[in-house]
C-alpha cells in the first residue's frame, strides 16, 4: 500500500527537468508565433493604410492617359466645344428608277469582292466608284437612306441603281419593287 504522505508528496512534486524544458520550449515557440503574427498584421495594416491614405488625398483626380487632370480644374462653361464633323456635301445625280435585290443573290460576290448581304445598306451602280456613298430619296414619301456602292449594275431597262433589300425597305420601295428616286453623291 502506498503511504498517504508519499502520495501527497508525489502529486505536489515539481515536474522533472526534462518536462520543464519541454514546457519552456513550447511557450517560447508560441510566443514567437504570436510575435510573428502581430508583426505581419502590423505590416499589412501599414501597407493598406498607406494605400487608402494616398487614395483619399485626391479623390477628384482622374487618370487620363499618361497625365492626370482634376475634375475641378476648369469650369465647364470655359471649355471649348468640340468641333463636330462637317456634314458631307451632296452632289445631285438627278432622278431615276431604282429596284432592289434580296435573298436570291445573298452570298454572291459583289464587284468589290465582298459577299452580298441583303441586310446591309449597299447598292449597285453602273459608273460610280466602288465605295462611294449615295443618298437615295423616295420623293413619294420623303424617306431617304445612305448606301455604299459595292457592286455594278443594274443592267435591266432604264434603272439607275439597284438597292439592297434593307435600303429599299428604309425608303418604302418593297411593295412596288421599282420606283422613282432622287440620287445625291455624298462628298466629304
N, CA, C and O of each residue as an XYZ file, in Angstrom:
752
protein
N       0.820     -1.152      0.000
C       0.000      0.000      0.000
C       0.875      1.229      0.000
O       2.015      1.211      0.463
N       0.325      2.275     -0.520
C       1.113      3.489     -0.610
C       0.905      4.325      0.626
O      -0.167      4.333      1.231
N       1.893      4.985      0.962
C       1.868      5.851      2.117
C       1.180      7.155      1.725
O       1.547      7.767      0.723
N       0.160      7.601      2.524
C      -0.534      8.842      2.165
C       0.408     10.028      2.152
O       0.185     10.960      1.379
N       1.401     10.040      2.932
C       2.338     11.158      2.930
C       3.143     11.182      1.652
O       3.389     12.251      1.092
N       3.561     10.013      1.179
C       4.327      9.967     -0.057
C       3.426     10.234     -1.258
O       3.877     10.826     -2.239
N       2.153      9.809     -1.204
C       1.216     10.072     -2.305
C       0.968     11.569     -2.422
O       0.947     12.098     -3.534
N       0.780     12.263     -1.309
C       0.549     13.698     -1.340
C       1.804     14.392     -1.831
O       1.744     15.385     -2.557
N       2.927     13.858     -1.426
C       4.164     14.474     -1.826
C       4.391     14.289     -3.329
O       4.933     15.187     -3.973
N       3.987     13.131     -3.916
C       4.149     12.868     -5.338
C       3.299     13.817     -6.190
O       3.755     14.268     -7.241
N       2.070     14.128     -5.755
C       1.201     14.992     -6.542
C       1.644     16.439     -6.465
O       1.336     17.211     -7.373
N       2.352     16.837     -5.425
C       2.814     18.211     -5.282
C       4.253     18.393     -5.751
O       4.817     19.478     -5.611
N       4.833     17.370     -6.292
C       6.224     17.491     -6.707
C       6.329     18.298     -7.991
O       5.382     18.345     -8.776
N       7.421     18.903     -8.199
C       7.663     19.690     -9.404
C       7.916     18.759    -10.576
O       8.370     17.629    -10.396
N       7.621     19.239    -11.776
C       7.898     18.392    -12.947
C       9.402     18.182    -13.083
O      10.218     18.943    -12.563
N       9.710     17.172    -13.768
C      11.127     16.866    -13.938
C      11.790     17.947    -14.801
O      11.124     18.763    -15.436
N      13.057     17.920    -14.799
C      13.807     18.922    -15.543
C      13.498     18.818    -17.033
O      13.390     19.844    -17.705
N      13.356     17.635    -17.555
C      13.039     17.417    -18.966
C      11.664     18.001    -19.303
O      11.509     18.668    -20.326
N      10.665     17.753    -18.447
C       9.316     18.275    -18.668
C       9.313     19.792    -18.623
O       8.650     20.441    -19.431
N      10.062     20.363    -17.670
C      10.132     21.826    -17.596
C      10.766     22.408    -18.860
O      10.318     23.444    -19.351
N      11.771     21.776    -19.376
C      12.422     22.230    -20.594
C      11.463     22.165    -21.793
O      11.431     23.086    -22.610
N      10.695     21.096    -21.899
C       9.683     20.983    -22.972
C       8.653     22.089    -22.879
O       8.303     22.698    -23.890
N       8.154     22.360    -21.655
C       7.162     23.428    -21.485
C       7.765     24.780    -21.861
O       7.102     25.603    -22.492
N       8.989     25.004    -21.484
C       9.653     26.261    -21.788
C       9.815     26.432    -23.303
O       9.571     27.518    -23.830
N      10.216     25.386    -23.995
C      10.352     25.454    -25.452
C       8.994     25.665    -26.137
O       8.898     26.407    -27.115
N       7.955     25.014    -25.622
C       6.612     25.193    -26.176
C       6.147     26.638    -25.998
O       5.603     27.229    -26.931
N       6.355     27.210    -24.815
C       5.975     28.599    -24.572
C       6.783     29.555    -25.450
O       6.255     30.540    -25.967
N       8.067     29.247    -25.607
C       8.914     30.093    -26.439
C       8.428     30.041    -27.884
O       8.379     31.073    -28.554
N       8.074     28.877    -28.367
C       7.573     28.720    -29.735
C       6.244     29.454    -29.917
O       6.037     30.113    -30.936
N       5.353     29.346    -28.949
C       4.066     30.049    -29.030
C       4.276     31.558    -29.016
O       3.591     32.283    -29.737
N       5.209     32.036    -28.210
C       5.481     33.462    -28.149
C       6.054     33.946    -29.481
O       5.694     35.029    -29.944
N       6.929     33.173    -30.097
C       7.484     33.554    -31.394
C       6.389     33.624    -32.464
O       6.383     34.542    -33.284
N       5.474     32.669    -32.459
C       4.373     32.661    -33.424
C       3.461     33.869    -33.209
O       3.010     34.486    -34.174
N       3.189     34.205    -31.957
C       2.346     35.366    -31.662
C       3.030     36.652    -32.125
O       2.379     37.523    -32.701
N       4.334     36.779    -31.881
C       5.066     37.963    -32.324
C       5.112     38.045    -33.853
O       4.977     39.127    -34.423
N       5.301     36.907    -34.509
C       5.325     36.876    -35.966
C       3.964     37.296    -36.529
O       3.906     38.079    -37.478
N       2.887     36.793    -35.963
C       1.537     37.174    -36.405
C       1.274     38.654    -36.195
O       0.714     39.319    -37.066
N       1.684     39.179    -35.022
C       1.471     40.597    -34.738
C       2.299     41.453    -35.697
O       1.824     42.493    -36.154
N       3.509     41.043    -36.005
C       4.350     41.793    -36.939
C       3.773     41.774    -38.345
O       3.762     42.803    -39.021
N       3.297     40.632    -38.791
C       2.676     40.516    -40.103
C       1.424     41.383    -40.191
O       1.196     42.052    -41.198
N       0.630     41.369    -39.154
C      -0.586     42.202    -39.106
C      -0.223     43.684    -39.185
O      -0.888     44.452    -39.880
N       0.826     44.084    -38.478
C       1.248     45.489    -38.485
C       1.720     45.903    -39.876
O       1.390     46.997    -40.333
N       2.486     45.052    -40.555
C       2.987     45.380    -41.890
C       1.829     45.514    -42.877
O       1.786     46.459    -43.665
N       0.899     44.576    -42.833
C      -0.262     44.640    -43.731
C      -1.111     45.862    -43.441
O      -1.582     46.518    -44.370
N      -1.316     46.179    -42.185
C      -2.109     47.355    -41.813
C      -1.463     48.637    -42.314
O      -2.150     49.517    -42.833
N      -0.152     48.747    -42.163
C       0.547     49.935    -42.654
C       0.450     50.048    -44.166
O       0.214     51.137    -44.690
N       0.625     48.957    -44.862
C       0.540     48.982    -46.326
C      -0.843     49.372    -46.802
O      -0.974     50.221    -47.684
N      -1.866     48.777    -46.243
C      -3.241     49.098    -46.623
C      -3.596     50.521    -46.216
O      -4.260     51.233    -46.970
N      -3.168     50.936    -45.048
C      -3.438     52.304    -44.606
C      -2.773     53.325    -45.506
O      -3.370     54.355    -45.821
N      -1.549     53.056    -45.922
C      -0.852     53.962    -46.833
C      -1.559     54.057    -48.173
O      -1.683     55.146    -48.732
N      -2.020     52.937    -48.691
C      -2.728     52.955    -49.975
C      -4.032     53.721    -49.858
O      -4.370     54.506    -50.744
N      -4.761     53.505    -48.786
C      -6.025     54.223    -48.594
C      -5.776     55.709    -48.364
O      -6.549     56.548    -48.827
N      -4.710     56.036    -47.658
C      -4.388     57.439    -47.406
C      -4.078     58.133    -48.723
O      -4.511     59.264    -48.942
N      -3.332     57.469    -49.604
C      -2.989     58.041    -50.907
C      -4.246     58.255    -51.739
O      -4.374     59.285    -52.402
N      -5.157     57.323    -51.719
C      -6.410     57.441    -52.481
C      -7.294     58.545    -51.931
O      -7.935     59.258    -52.703
N      -7.344     58.700    -50.638
C      -8.262     59.667    -50.047
C      -7.754     61.107    -50.148
O      -8.528     62.045    -49.953
N      -6.468     61.297    -50.451
C      -5.969     62.666    -50.547
C      -6.389     63.339    -51.836
O      -6.416     64.569    -51.884
N      -6.722     62.595    -52.889
C      -7.088     63.211    -54.163
C      -8.223     62.442    -54.836
O      -8.023     61.873    -55.909
N      -9.406     62.414    -54.232
C     -10.491     61.649    -54.867
C     -11.008     62.308    -56.135
O     -11.644     61.635    -56.945
N     -10.760     63.599    -56.341
C     -11.275     64.285    -57.521
C     -10.337     64.157    -58.713
O     -10.665     64.644    -59.795
N      -9.186     63.521    -58.555
C      -8.242     63.390    -59.642
C      -8.569     62.120    -60.409
O      -8.738     61.046    -59.832
N      -8.653     62.272    -61.722
C      -8.987     61.155    -62.584
C      -7.820     60.912    -63.522
O      -7.283     61.851    -64.108
N      -7.429     59.670    -63.663
C      -6.306     59.335    -64.537
C      -6.774     59.428    -65.979
O      -7.749     58.784    -66.368
N      -6.067     60.239    -66.774
C      -6.368     60.385    -68.193
C      -5.091     60.124    -68.983
O      -4.178     60.950    -68.983
N      -5.027     58.999    -69.646
C      -3.840     58.681    -70.440
C      -2.607     58.641    -69.574
O      -2.594     57.984    -68.533
N      -1.554     59.348    -69.999
C      -0.302     59.352    -69.253
C      -0.281     60.428    -68.188
O       0.546     60.365    -67.279
N      -1.172     61.422    -68.267
C      -1.163     62.519    -67.306
C      -2.301     62.400    -66.319
O      -3.017     61.400    -66.292
N      -2.460     63.425    -65.512
C      -3.551     63.457    -64.545
C      -4.258     64.793    -64.700
O      -3.630     65.804    -65.013
N      -5.537     64.792    -64.486
C      -6.307     66.029    -64.610
C      -7.339     66.069    -63.506
O      -7.925     65.043    -63.160
N      -7.561     67.229    -62.960
C      -8.544     67.401    -61.902
C      -9.886     67.748    -62.512
O      -9.964     68.498    -63.485
N     -10.934     67.200    -61.937
C     -12.276     67.490    -62.407
C     -12.616     68.948    -62.171
O     -13.351     69.550    -62.954
N     -12.093     69.515    -61.110
C     -12.419     70.888    -60.753
C     -11.424     71.903    -61.314
O     -11.468     73.072    -60.931
N     -10.535     71.490    -62.208
C      -9.507     72.412    -62.673
C     -10.059     73.507    -63.571
O      -9.477     74.590    -63.631
N     -11.175     73.260    -64.277
C     -11.724     74.270    -65.165
C     -13.243     74.118    -65.195
O     -13.750     73.012    -65.382
N     -13.972     75.216    -65.013
C     -15.431     75.113    -65.097
C     -15.866     74.700    -66.497
O     -15.194     75.012    -67.480
N     -16.966     74.013    -66.584
C     -17.477     73.530    -67.860
C     -17.745     74.694    -68.811
O     -17.557     74.560    -70.020
N     -18.178     75.827    -68.278
C     -18.503     76.974    -69.137
C     -17.284     77.499    -69.885
O     -17.434     78.155    -70.916
N     -16.070     77.222    -69.385
C     -14.862     77.702    -70.045
C     -14.334     76.736    -71.094
O     -13.424     77.080    -71.848
N     -14.889     75.544    -71.150
C     -14.415     74.569    -72.126
C     -14.901     74.938    -73.518
O     -16.031     75.394    -73.689
N     -14.044     74.737    -74.508
C     -14.436     74.995    -75.886
C     -15.195     73.772    -76.403
O     -14.819     72.636    -76.113
N     -16.254     74.005    -77.161
C     -16.984     72.854    -77.705
C     -16.119     72.121    -78.725
O     -15.324     72.726    -79.444
N     -16.292     70.827    -78.769
C     -15.558     70.014    -79.725
C     -16.175     70.253    -81.096
O     -17.395     70.201    -81.255
N     -15.339     70.512    -82.067
C     -15.836     70.770    -83.417
C     -16.459     69.503    -83.973
O     -15.819     68.452    -84.022
N     -17.699     69.609    -84.385
C     -18.389     68.467    -84.972
C     -17.846     68.245    -86.383
O     -17.373     69.171    -87.042
N     -17.928     67.010    -86.820
C     -17.510     66.720    -88.180
C     -18.441     67.463    -89.131
O     -19.661     67.407    -88.976
N     -17.885     68.144    -90.091
C     -18.756     68.862    -91.021
C     -19.611     67.880    -91.803
O     -19.162     66.797    -92.177
N     -20.839     68.277    -92.041
C     -21.745     67.423    -92.799
C     -21.199     67.280    -94.217
O     -20.732     68.254    -94.807
N     -21.259     66.068    -94.762
C     -20.748     65.894    -96.120
C     -21.599     66.686    -97.115
O     -22.812     66.824    -96.955
N     -20.941     67.189    -98.124
C     -21.640     67.902    -99.194
C     -22.314     66.879   -100.097
O     -21.825     65.762   -100.267
N     -23.426     67.272   -100.663
C     -24.148     66.377   -101.559
C     -24.133     66.955   -102.964
O     -24.409     68.136   -103.175
N     -23.810     66.108   -103.904
C     -23.810     66.492   -105.311
C     -24.934     65.721   -105.988
O     -24.883     64.494   -106.074
N     -25.945     66.431   -106.467
C     -27.125     65.791   -107.035
C     -26.775     65.006   -108.298
O     -26.043     65.486   -109.163
N     -27.310     63.797   -108.383
C     -27.146     62.952   -109.559
C     -28.451     62.866   -110.352
O     -28.486     62.257   -111.422
N     -29.520     63.468   -109.838
C     -30.799     63.513   -110.548
C     -31.738     62.393   -110.169
O     -31.485     61.638   -109.231
N     -32.834     62.293   -110.917
C     -33.875     61.292   -110.696
C     -33.644     60.079   -111.574
O     -33.049     60.177   -112.647
N     -34.114     58.948   -111.114
C     -34.043     57.724   -111.904
C     -34.805     56.619   -111.207
O     -35.211     56.756   -110.053
N     -34.992     55.529   -111.916
C     -35.694     54.387   -111.346
C     -34.737     53.511   -110.554
O     -33.589     53.296   -110.942
N     -35.236     53.020   -109.448
C     -34.457     52.117   -108.596
C     -35.219     50.828   -108.424
O     -36.449     50.820   -108.403
N     -34.494     49.750   -108.304
C     -35.077     48.457   -107.957
C     -34.255     47.912   -106.795
O     -33.312     48.551   -106.328
N     -34.626     46.731   -106.344
C     -33.834     46.144   -105.259
C     -33.642     44.669   -105.518
O     -34.419     44.041   -106.237
N     -32.602     44.126   -104.924
C     -32.366     42.697   -104.990
C     -32.215     42.183   -103.576
O     -31.659     42.865   -102.715
N     -32.700     41.006   -103.339
C     -32.777     40.497   -101.972
C     -32.079     39.175   -101.780
O     -30.933     38.993   -102.191
N     -32.776     38.261   -101.154
C     -32.189     36.994   -100.721
C     -31.710     36.109   -101.872
O     -30.845     35.256   -101.673
N     -32.260     36.300   -103.066
C     -31.864     35.423   -104.179
C     -30.390     35.557   -104.539
O     -29.809     34.628   -105.100
N     -29.774     36.695   -104.228
C     -28.351     36.889   -104.521
C     -27.474     36.884   -103.267
O     -26.270     37.124   -103.351
N     -28.058     36.618   -102.136
C     -27.293     36.605   -100.880
C     -26.174     35.577   -100.959
O     -26.385     34.442   -101.385
N     -24.984     35.989   -100.545
C     -23.826     35.098   -100.548
C     -22.984     35.203   -101.801
O     -21.852     34.720   -101.812
N     -23.499     35.822   -102.870
C     -22.702     36.004   -104.085
C     -21.662     37.097   -103.852
O     -21.846     37.971   -103.005
N     -20.581     37.037   -104.605
C     -19.564     38.074   -104.511
C     -20.006     39.296   -105.295
O     -20.570     39.173   -106.383
N     -19.751     40.475   -104.743
C     -20.053     41.734   -105.419
C     -18.827     42.180   -106.207
O     -17.779     41.537   -106.141
N     -18.950     43.272   -106.949
C     -17.861     43.751   -107.798
C     -16.618     44.134   -106.991
O     -15.505     44.046   -107.510
N     -16.784     44.558   -105.731
C     -15.607     44.913   -104.940
C     -15.039     43.727   -104.164
O     -14.093     43.892   -103.395
N     -15.604     42.534   -104.356
C     -15.062     41.316   -103.754
C     -15.681     40.898   -102.442
O     -15.324     39.848   -101.907
N     -16.603     41.686   -101.900
C     -17.232     41.279   -100.639
C     -18.467     40.432   -100.927
O     -19.000     40.441   -102.037
N     -18.906     39.708    -99.918
C     -20.084     38.852   -100.046
C     -21.330     39.715    -99.875
O     -21.428     40.501    -98.933
N     -22.283     39.560   -100.797
C     -23.502     40.365   -100.729
C     -24.366     39.922    -99.557
O     -24.633     38.735    -99.372
N     -24.798     40.904    -98.768
C     -25.693     40.685    -97.636
C     -26.874     41.628    -97.806
O     -26.695     42.842    -97.709
N     -28.076     41.113    -98.055
C     -29.233     41.984    -98.286
C     -29.627     42.808    -97.069
O     -30.443     43.722    -97.186
N     -29.062     42.502    -95.895
C     -29.396     43.267    -94.686
C     -28.519     44.504    -94.524
O     -28.758     45.314    -93.628
N     -27.507     44.663    -95.380
C     -26.624     45.828    -95.322
C     -27.161     46.923    -96.235
O     -27.885     46.644    -97.190
N     -26.804     48.162    -95.938
C     -27.242     49.301    -96.756
C     -26.242     49.508    -97.889
O     -25.362     50.364    -97.809
N     -26.392     48.713    -98.942
C     -25.499     48.760   -100.090
C     -26.316     48.894   -101.361
O     -27.541     48.772   -101.346
N     -25.607     49.151   -102.484
C     -26.289     49.306   -103.765
C     -25.324     49.016   -104.899
O     -24.108     48.966   -104.716
N     -25.912     48.824   -106.093
C     -25.135     48.646   -107.315
C     -25.409     49.834   -108.230
O     -26.551     50.269   -108.370
N     -24.345     50.358   -108.854
C     -24.457     51.468   -109.808
C     -23.485     51.182   -110.939
O     -22.433     50.580   -110.723
N     -23.838     51.615   -112.152
C     -23.004     51.293   -113.314
C     -21.660     52.021   -113.316
O     -20.643     51.432   -113.683
N     -21.639     53.292   -112.911
C     -20.422     54.087   -113.129
C     -19.795     54.699   -111.881
O     -18.610     55.031   -111.906
N     -20.533     54.859   -110.805
C     -19.955     55.492   -109.611
C     -18.828     54.628   -109.049
O     -18.902     53.400   -109.112
N     -17.783     55.259   -108.500
C     -16.681     54.474   -107.928
C     -17.161     53.568   -106.792
O     -18.005     53.952   -105.982
N     -16.604     52.367   -106.754
C     -16.929     51.455   -105.662
C     -16.498     52.094   -104.354
O     -15.413     52.669   -104.263
N     -17.352     51.990   -103.337
C     -17.084     52.606   -102.041
C     -17.740     53.964   -101.885
O     -17.769     54.509   -100.781
N     -18.272     54.530   -102.974
C     -18.957     55.826   -102.895
C     -20.201     55.694   -102.032
O     -20.822     54.634   -101.959
N     -20.548     56.797   -101.381
C     -21.782     56.829   -100.605
C     -22.782     57.728   -101.317
O     -22.453     58.829   -101.760
N     -24.013     57.232   -101.417
C     -25.061     57.920   -102.158
C     -26.298     58.007   -101.282
O     -26.707     57.029   -100.656
N     -26.895     59.214   -101.247
C     -28.183     59.368   -100.562
C     -29.271     59.093   -101.586
O     -29.333     59.732   -102.636
N     -30.136     58.119   -101.259
C     -31.247     57.753   -102.127
C     -32.523     58.204   -101.426
O     -32.799     57.790   -100.300
N     -33.308     59.061   -102.102
C     -34.527     59.611   -101.503
C     -35.734     59.216   -102.338
O     -35.729     59.349   -103.561
N     -36.764     58.730   -101.667
C     -38.029     58.408   -102.319
C     -38.873     59.679   -102.297
O     -39.316     60.086   -101.223
N     -39.117     60.332   -103.459
C     -39.868     61.587   -103.460
C     -41.341     61.422   -103.072
O     -41.992     62.404   -102.718
N     -41.870     60.216   -103.131
C     -43.284     59.997   -102.790
C     -43.534     60.139   -101.299
O     -44.591     60.620   -100.891
N     -42.548     59.714   -100.458
C     -42.751     59.796    -99.002
C     -41.673     60.626    -98.297
O     -41.788     60.881    -97.098
N     -40.631     61.051    -99.013
C     -39.566     61.864    -98.426
C     -38.528     61.068    -97.653
O     -37.574     61.654    -97.142
N     -38.681     59.756    -97.551
C     -37.704     58.931    -96.829
C     -36.417     58.808    -97.635
O     -36.436     58.701    -98.861
N     -35.297     58.825    -96.911
C     -34.014     58.675    -97.598
C     -33.113     57.735    -96.818
O     -33.317     57.493    -95.628
N     -32.115     57.212    -97.512
C     -31.149     56.302    -96.929
C     -29.809     56.538    -97.614
O     -29.759     56.852    -98.804
N     -28.731     56.386    -96.867
C     -27.389     56.494    -97.438
C     -26.878     55.075    -97.658
O     -26.841     54.262    -96.735
N     -26.484     54.793    -98.904
C     -25.982     53.464    -99.259
C     -24.541     53.575    -99.735
O     -24.090     54.633   -100.174
N     -23.836     52.462    -99.635
C     -22.459     52.380   -100.125
C     -22.476     51.554   -101.398
O     -23.043     50.462   -101.426
N     -21.856     52.070   -102.455
C     -21.800     51.357   -103.733
C     -20.752     50.253   -103.615
O     -19.575     50.523   -103.378
N     -21.199     48.995   -103.786
C     -20.269     47.868   -103.692
C     -20.394     46.907   -104.871
O     -19.740     45.865   -104.892
N     -21.239     47.254   -105.862
C     -21.465     46.345   -106.982
C     -21.768     47.148   -108.242
O     -22.013     48.352   -108.180
N     -21.749     46.478   -109.363
C     -22.066     47.093   -110.649
C     -23.454     46.650   -111.096
O     -23.890     45.539   -110.795
N     -24.139     47.528   -111.817
C     -25.494     47.262   -112.291
C     -26.319     48.494   -112.041
O     -25.748     49.499   -111.615
N     -27.557     48.502   -112.260
C     -28.374     47.443   -112.870
C     -28.225     47.453   -114.393
O     -27.930     48.488   -114.990
N     -28.428     46.320   -114.994
C     -28.345     46.192   -116.438
C     -29.701     45.801   -117.009
O     -29.785     45.051   -117.982
N     -30.750     46.314   -116.399
C     -32.101     45.974   -116.838
C     -32.903     47.254   -117.048
O     -33.061     48.054   -116.125
N     -33.400     47.439   -118.246
C     -34.278     48.570   -118.515
C     -33.621     49.911   -118.264
O     -32.432     50.101   -118.517
N     -34.427     50.844   -117.757
C     -33.949     52.208   -117.520
C     -33.646     52.473   -116.049
O     -33.747     53.612   -115.594
N     -33.286     51.462   -115.319
C     -32.976     51.635   -113.894
C     -31.570     52.196   -113.729
O     -30.664     51.861   -114.492
N     -31.395     53.067   -112.707
C     -30.086     53.685   -112.479
C     -29.368     53.103   -111.270
O     -28.150     53.240   -111.156
N     -30.102     52.453   -110.363
C     -29.489     51.917   -109.147
C     -30.273     50.706   -108.676
O     -31.501     50.673   -108.757
N     -29.548     49.711   -108.184
C     -30.140     48.537   -107.533
C     -29.799     48.623   -106.053
O     -28.626     48.666   -105.682
N     -30.812     48.647   -105.219
C     -30.615     48.749   -103.773
C     -30.656     47.370   -103.128
O     -31.255     46.440   -103.669
N     -30.029     47.245   -101.993
C     -30.189     46.024   -101.202
C     -31.595     46.038   -100.595
O     -32.253     47.077   -100.553
N     -32.039     44.886   -100.133
C     -33.375     44.784    -99.533
C     -33.523     45.756    -98.362
O     -34.558     46.409    -98.225
N     -32.492     45.854    -97.516
C     -32.557     46.725    -96.331
C     -32.708     48.187    -96.740
O     -33.476     48.924    -96.123
N     -31.977     48.618    -97.785
C     -32.063     50.003    -98.230
C     -33.430     50.288    -98.840
O     -34.015     51.341    -98.587
N     -33.942     49.354    -99.642
C     -35.268     49.537   -100.250
C     -36.352     49.599    -99.173
O     -37.299     50.377    -99.291
N     -36.220     48.803    -98.150
C     -37.200     48.821    -97.048
C     -37.174     50.165    -96.330
O     -38.223     50.675    -95.936
N     -35.982     50.747    -96.154
C     -35.851     52.040    -95.463
C     -36.625     53.156    -96.160
O     -37.154     54.051    -95.501
N     -36.691     53.106    -97.484
C     -37.352     54.197    -98.217
C     -38.718     53.798    -98.775
O     -39.346     54.585    -99.483
N     -39.181     52.598    -98.469
C     -40.532     52.190    -98.846
C     -40.686     51.714   -100.278
O     -41.720     51.977   -100.892
N     -39.705     51.028   -100.831
C     -39.803     50.502   -102.199
C     -40.134     49.022   -102.262
O     -40.220     48.462   -103.355
N     -40.321     48.380   -101.136
C     -40.517     46.934   -101.126
C     -41.820     46.553   -101.822
O     -41.831     45.620   -102.625
N     -42.884     47.230   -101.543
C     -44.184     46.864   -102.095
C     -44.219     47.016   -103.613
O     -44.695     46.127   -104.319
N     -43.713     48.147   -104.114
C     -43.780     48.390   -105.555
C     -42.672     47.655   -106.316
O     -42.861     47.312   -107.483
N     -41.542     47.409   -105.692
C     -40.437     46.707   -106.344
C     -39.543     47.626   -107.151
O     -38.326     47.442   -107.166
N     -40.106     48.590   -107.808
C     -39.371     49.576   -108.603
C     -40.003     50.924   -108.307
O     -41.218     51.010   -108.127
N     -39.195     51.985   -108.254
C     -39.756     53.301   -108.010
C     -38.795     54.399   -108.375
O     -37.589     54.180   -108.488
N     -39.336     55.575   -108.558
C     -38.554     56.760   -108.883
C     -37.844     57.239   -107.613
O     -38.463     57.349   -106.555
N     -36.546     57.523   -107.724
C     -35.764     58.002   -106.582
C     -34.894     59.168   -107.014
O     -34.592     59.335   -108.195
N     -34.503     59.961   -106.051
C     -33.568     61.058   -106.260
C     -32.219     60.620   -105.689
O     -32.157     60.161   -104.549
N     -31.143     60.755   -106.457
C     -29.827     60.331   -106.017
C     -28.931     61.548   -105.792
O     -28.968     62.514   -106.553
N     -28.124     61.479   -104.728
C     -27.150     62.530   -104.434
C     -25.869     61.862   -103.927
O     -25.902     61.083   -102.975
N     -24.747     62.174   -104.570
C     -23.452     61.627   -104.171
C     -22.950     62.422   -102.971
O     -22.926     63.653   -103.003
N     -22.551     61.723   -101.919
C     -22.007     62.383   -100.726
C     -20.512     62.591   -100.918
O     -19.769     61.645   -101.179
N     -20.079     63.848   -100.785
C     -18.667     64.194   -100.953
C     -18.201     64.804    -99.640
O     -18.760     65.800    -99.180
N     -17.165     64.201    -99.031
C     -16.694     64.739    -97.755
C     -15.464     65.563    -97.920
O     -14.937     66.090    -96.940
